[in-house]
Amino acid sequence: MRSEMDMLEAEFTREEVWDALDNCNGNKALGMDGFNLHFFEAHCEVIREDFMRFIKEFHKDGALVKDLNNTFLTLIPKTLNPVSIGDFRPISLIGAMYKILAKVLANRIKKVMHSIIGESQMAFVKGRQIIYSFVIAEEIINMWKKGSGGRSAGEIGF
């Protein structure tokens, strides 16, 4: 457990920051900062030191620069003459620096999820679906109705 905490609290490395950038789709809409992730990919040699300074400041202070995570929501029409809200597709324009930082943090957290999230947690974990909870509950109810009595899910084999 201590090694996982050390890993989570360690300074961000260049490799994990640029790996996170490489794993993002860089050709999406521009953020409020006017850049998309493709800009960072194309000019990584020029901006690398400045961007790493931003990442290190976040690690040290634990806070974001004011307005960095501001998001602009807009509606894009799906049809030529939209008349209802269903005729629009909402998109959010988030700054590229915020997206990369969020991806770096998410990649770190993924490494320890197995020890944080219990096996009974079915939603929001890769490879598990909330529908499994309903299937298990239905199986337990059916077994109980068929005469397994009041045995617990663990006794039944779940």
N, C-alpha and C positions, 0 to 999 in steps of 0.2 A: 504494500500500500504506500509506503514511503517513497519508493522509486517512482510510482505513478504521480505522486504529488510533486516530486522533484522535476519530473518530465513536464508536467503542466506549468510549473512556475519558472522553468528555465527560459533564458533569453531566446528570442526567435532567431533562427539561423537564416542565412541567405537562401539556403537550399529549400527550406520549407516555405518561405515566402514566395520564391519564384516557382516552386512546384504548384502552389496554390494558384498562382496566376496562370500557369500553363494549363491547369485543369478547369479554368473558367472559359465560358464562351465569350470571346472578346468582340464579337461582331454584333452586339446588341445596341439598343438605343443609347444615346449619350446621356450621361448623368447630369445633375445640376451643375457640376463643375465643368461641363462642356467636353468631357473626355469619355470614351468608352474603353473597355479593357484592351482592345486592340492597340490603342495608342501606347499603353504601358508595355505591351509585348514588343511592339515595333521599336520602341525607344528605350528599352530596358538598360542598355549600356550607358546612356546619357543620364537617366534618372535614378539609377540603382542606388547610389550613395544617399541622395536626398530622401528617397523612399525608405531606405533602411533606417535613416535617422528618425523619420516619422514613426516607424514601427517600434524602434527602441524607446522613443519618448512615451509611446502608449504603454509599453511594458513597464517602464519606470514609474510613470504617474498613475497608470490605471484609468486614465480619462482620455476622452477624445477632444480634439480641437472643436471649439464651439461651431455649430452648424454643419459639422462633417457628416452626420447621419440624417440630415434633413432629406426628406423625400418629397418629390413633386408627383402627385397623381394626376393623370390625365386620361381622358376617354377618347379612344380612336373609333370612329364609325366603322361598323362591319358592312353596312349597306349604303347605297347611294343617298337615300333620304331617310335617315334614322328618325323614328318617332317615339320609341320607348327605350328604357334603359337597357333592355335586352339586345338592342341594336348596336350597342357599344362594347368595345373590349377595353377594360381598364389596364393601364400599364403604370408602373412606378419607375420614376427616374431617380436612381440612387447613385451617389458618387462612386466612381471606380475605386478610389482608395478605401472607402468603407467596405465595398464588396470584397476586396482582396483581404483586408484585415479580418472580416467575418469568416472567410473561407479558411484562413490560417487557424483561427480559433476553433472552427468546426472540425478541421482535420486533427487537431490535438485532442479534442474531446472524444472523437471517434475511437481513439486508441485506448481509452479507459472505460468506454460505455459498458463493456461486458462486466466490469466489476462494480458499476454504479447501479445499473438497471437490473432488477430481479427477473428471473425467468417467467414470472407471472405477468409481467408487463407486456402487453400484446401490441399496443399502438405506438407509433413513432420510433420504432426500432427496426433497422434494416433486416429484412427476412421474416418479419412478423407482421401480422395483420390483425386488426381489431376483430374481424369476423371470426378468428380462431376462438375468441372468448365466448361467442355465442354458440359455436359448434360444441365446445367443451361443456358449456352449461346445458345444452340440449342433450348431450350424451349422458351427463350425470342424472338429469331428470328422467330420461328414458330408463336408465339402469335402475334407478330408485323405484320407478313405477313397476318394473318387471320383477321386483322382489329382492333387490340388493339391500333393502331396508334403509336404515339411516346412516350407512357407512359414508365416510368422508371421501372426497375426490382422491386423496392420497391412497386410501385403502382400495379404491376401485382401480387405480392404476394411472391416474392423471397427475 
